């Protein structure tokens, strides 16, 4: 009886220790993209979970970090690997396999283009990540 109680208690302890919690121990990453006129956009991501396998991401014109409490904001994209991007000649091109929310961006000197691509096209872009032409979120 004591033995079974001990094992049941350990199972509860293990289950509780693997929960997502409140994301307080998450990791924020932000990448600035600066135009030739000095305007800046930020690619932001916040990861949490035991292995960092939960993520929200966004594109913003502010340097304010995102975190656990921002999950329900309409401009957040949930999930790992939400999009790839390329920034060249003051143009940010965002490649995605699914429609993205409207990002509230006010940056006059940076053009933002969205390209919805099929999975095989996305994988082709993914192969170019090592060539420093395209980037993934988080970088």
TORKOL-4160 file (C-alpha; in steps of 0.2 Angstrom, whole numbers, padded with zeros to 4 digits, m for minus):
139
<pt num="1" X="0000" Y="0000" Z="0000"/>
<pt num="2" X="0014" Y="0012" Z="0005"/>
<pt num="3" X="0023" Y="0007" Z="m0011"/>
<pt num="4" X="0009" Y="0011" Z="m0023"/>
<pt num="5" X="0005" Y="0027" Z="m0014"/>
<pt num="6" X="0024" Y="0032" Z="m0017"/>
<pt num="7" X="0023" Y="0028" Z="m0035"/>
<pt num="8" X="0007" Y="0037" Z="m0038"/>
<pt num="9" X="0014" Y="0052" Z="m0029"/>
<pt num="10" X="0029" Y="0052" Z="m0040"/>
<pt num="11" X="0018" Y="0051" Z="m0056"/>
<pt num="12" X="0009" Y="0066" Z="m0050"/>
<pt num="13" X="0025" Y="0075" Z="m0047"/>
<pt num="14" X="0032" Y="0071" Z="m0064"/>
<pt num="15" X="0016" Y="0076" Z="m0073"/>
<pt num="16" X="0016" Y="0093" Z="m0064"/>
<pt num="17" X="0034" Y="0096" Z="m0068"/>
<pt num="18" X="0031" Y="0094" Z="m0086"/>
<pt num="19" X="0017" Y="0107" Z="m0088"/>
<pt num="20" X="0019" Y="0123" Z="m0098"/>
<pt num="21" X="0017" Y="0134" Z="m0083"/>
<pt num="22" X="0015" Y="0152" Z="m0086"/>
<pt num="23" X="0029" Y="0154" Z="m0098"/>
<pt num="24" X="0039" Y="0165" Z="m0086"/>
<pt num="25" X="0055" Y="0156" Z="m0091"/>
<pt num="26" X="0053" Y="0159" Z="m0109"/>
<pt num="27" X="0066" Y="0166" Z="m0121"/>
<pt num="28" X="0063" Y="0182" Z="m0131"/>
<pt num="29" X="0073" Y="0185" Z="m0147"/>
<pt num="30" X="0071" Y="0201" Z="m0158"/>
<pt num="31" X="0080" Y="0204" Z="m0174"/>
<pt num="32" X="0081" Y="0223" Z="m0180"/>
<pt num="33" X="0080" Y="0226" Z="m0199"/>
<pt num="34" X="0086" Y="0243" Z="m0203"/>
<pt num="35" X="0082" Y="0252" Z="m0219"/>
<pt num="36" X="0094" Y="0264" Z="m0228"/>
<pt num="37" X="0084" Y="0279" Z="m0221"/>
<pt num="38" X="0087" Y="0272" Z="m0204"/>
<pt num="39" X="0069" Y="0266" Z="m0201"/>
<pt num="40" X="0068" Y="0249" Z="m0191"/>
<pt num="41" X="0057" Y="0234" Z="m0191"/>
<pt num="42" X="0059" Y="0220" Z="m0179"/>
<pt num="43" X="0056" Y="0201" Z="m0181"/>
<pt num="44" X="0051" Y="0195" Z="m0164"/>
<pt num="45" X="0049" Y="0178" Z="m0157"/>
<pt num="46" X="0045" Y="0171" Z="m0139"/>
<pt num="47" X="0048" Y="0153" Z="m0135"/>
<pt num="48" X="0043" Y="0143" Z="m0120"/>
<pt num="49" X="0040" Y="0125" Z="m0114"/>
<pt num="50" X="0051" Y="0112" Z="m0108"/>
<pt num="51" X="0061" Y="0111" Z="m0124"/>
<pt num="52" X="0056" Y="0128" Z="m0131"/>
<pt num="53" X="0043" Y="0120" Z="m0142"/>
<pt num="54" X="0029" Y="0133" Z="m0140"/>
<pt num="55" X="0031" Y="0150" Z="m0150"/>
<pt num="56" X="0023" Y="0166" Z="m0154"/>
<pt num="57" X="0030" Y="0178" Z="m0167"/>
<pt num="58" X="0027" Y="0195" Z="m0175"/>
<pt num="59" X="0034" Y="0209" Z="m0185"/>
<pt num="60" X="0033" Y="0226" Z="m0177"/>
<pt num="61" X="0040" Y="0243" Z="m0179"/>
<pt num="62" X="0044" Y="0244" Z="m0160"/>
<pt num="63" X="0057" Y="0237" Z="m0150"/>
<pt num="64" X="0046" Y="0231" Z="m0136"/>
<pt num="65" X="0049" Y="0213" Z="m0132"/>
<pt num="66" X="0034" Y="0201" Z="m0133"/>
<pt num="67" X="0031" Y="0187" Z="m0120"/>
<pt num="68" X="0018" Y="0175" Z="m0113"/>
<pt num="69" X="0005" Y="0188" Z="m0110"/>
<pt num="70" X="0005" Y="0193" Z="m0129"/>
<pt num="71" X="m0002" Y="0176" Z="m0135"/>
<pt num="72" X="m0020" Y="0183" Z="m0138"/>
<pt num="73" X="m0015" Y="0198" Z="m0147"/>
<pt num="74" X="m0021" Y="0198" Z="m0165"/>
<pt num="75" X="m0004" Y="0202" Z="m0173"/>
<pt num="76" X="0004" Y="0186" Z="m0166"/>
<pt num="77" X="0007" Y="0170" Z="m0176"/>
<pt num="78" X="0007" Y="0154" Z="m0165"/>
<pt num="79" X="0018" Y="0139" Z="m0169"/>
<pt num="80" X="0036" Y="0135" Z="m0173"/>
<pt num="81" X="0043" Y="0140" Z="m0190"/>
<pt num="82" X="0029" Y="0153" Z="m0194"/>
<pt num="83" X="0038" Y="0161" Z="m0209"/>
<pt num="84" X="0054" Y="0164" Z="m0218"/>
<pt num="85" X="0060" Y="0181" Z="m0223"/>
<pt num="86" X="0072" Y="0190" Z="m0233"/>
<pt num="87" X="0077" Y="0208" Z="m0231"/>
<pt num="88" X="0086" Y="0217" Z="m0246"/>
<pt num="89" X="0086" Y="0234" Z="m0253"/>
<pt num="90" X="0073" Y="0241" Z="m0240"/>
<pt num="91" X="0061" Y="0227" Z="m0244"/>
<pt num="92" X="0056" Y="0214" Z="m0232"/>
<pt num="93" X="0048" Y="0199" Z="m0241"/>
<pt num="94" X="0039" Y="0186" Z="m0229"/>
<pt num="95" X="0037" Y="0169" Z="m0236"/>
<pt num="96" X="0023" Y="0158" Z="m0227"/>
<pt num="97" X="0013" Y="0142" Z="m0230"/>
<pt num="98" X="m0003" Y="0149" Z="m0222"/>
<pt num="99" X="m0010" Y="0167" Z="m0221"/>
<pt num="100" X="m0003" Y="0178" Z="m0208"/>
<pt num="101" X="m0012" Y="0191" Z="m0197"/>
<pt num="102" X="m0011" Y="0209" Z="m0202"/>
<pt num="103" X="0005" Y="0216" Z="m0193"/>
<pt num="104" X="0003" Y="0234" Z="m0187"/>
<pt num="105" X="0018" Y="0241" Z="m0196"/>
<pt num="106" X="0021" Y="0260" Z="m0199"/>
<pt num="107" X="0038" Y="0261" Z="m0207"/>
<pt num="108" X="0038" Y="0272" Z="m0222"/>
<pt num="109" X="0055" Y="0267" Z="m0230"/>
<pt num="110" X="0053" Y="0248" Z="m0229"/>
<pt num="111" X="0041" Y="0239" Z="m0241"/>
<pt num="112" X="0034" Y="0223" Z="m0234"/>
<pt num="113" X="0028" Y="0210" Z="m0246"/>
<pt num="114" X="0019" Y="0194" Z="m0242"/>
<pt num="115" X="0021" Y="0178" Z="m0252"/>
<pt num="116" X="0010" Y="0163" Z="m0249"/>
<pt num="117" X="0020" Y="0148" Z="m0255"/>
<pt num="118" X="0017" Y="0129" Z="m0257"/>
<pt num="119" X="0026" Y="0118" Z="m0245"/>
<pt num="120" X="0039" Y="0112" Z="m0258"/>
<pt num="121" X="0043" Y="0130" Z="m0262"/>
<pt num="122" X="0045" Y="0134" Z="m0244"/>
<pt num="123" X="0057" Y="0119" Z="m0242"/>
<pt num="124" X="0067" Y="0126" Z="m0257"/>
<pt num="125" X="0069" Y="0142" Z="m0248"/>
<pt num="126" X="0073" Y="0133" Z="m0232"/>
<pt num="127" X="0088" Y="0125" Z="m0241"/>
<pt num="128" X="0095" Y="0142" Z="m0244"/>
<pt num="129" X="0096" Y="0147" Z="m0225"/>
<pt num="130" X="0114" Y="0142" Z="m0224"/>
<pt num="131" X="0118" Y="0154" Z="m0238"/>
<pt num="132" X="0113" Y="0169" Z="m0227"/>
<pt num="133" X="0100" Y="0175" Z="m0240"/>
<pt num="134" X="0084" Y="0169" Z="m0231"/>
<pt num="135" X="0081" Y="0169" Z="m0212"/>
<pt num="136" X="0069" Y="0159" Z="m0201"/>
<pt num="137" X="0060" Y="0165" Z="m0185"/>
<pt num="138" X="0069" Y="0165" Z="m0173"/>
<pt num="139" X="0085" Y="0169" Z="m0182"/>
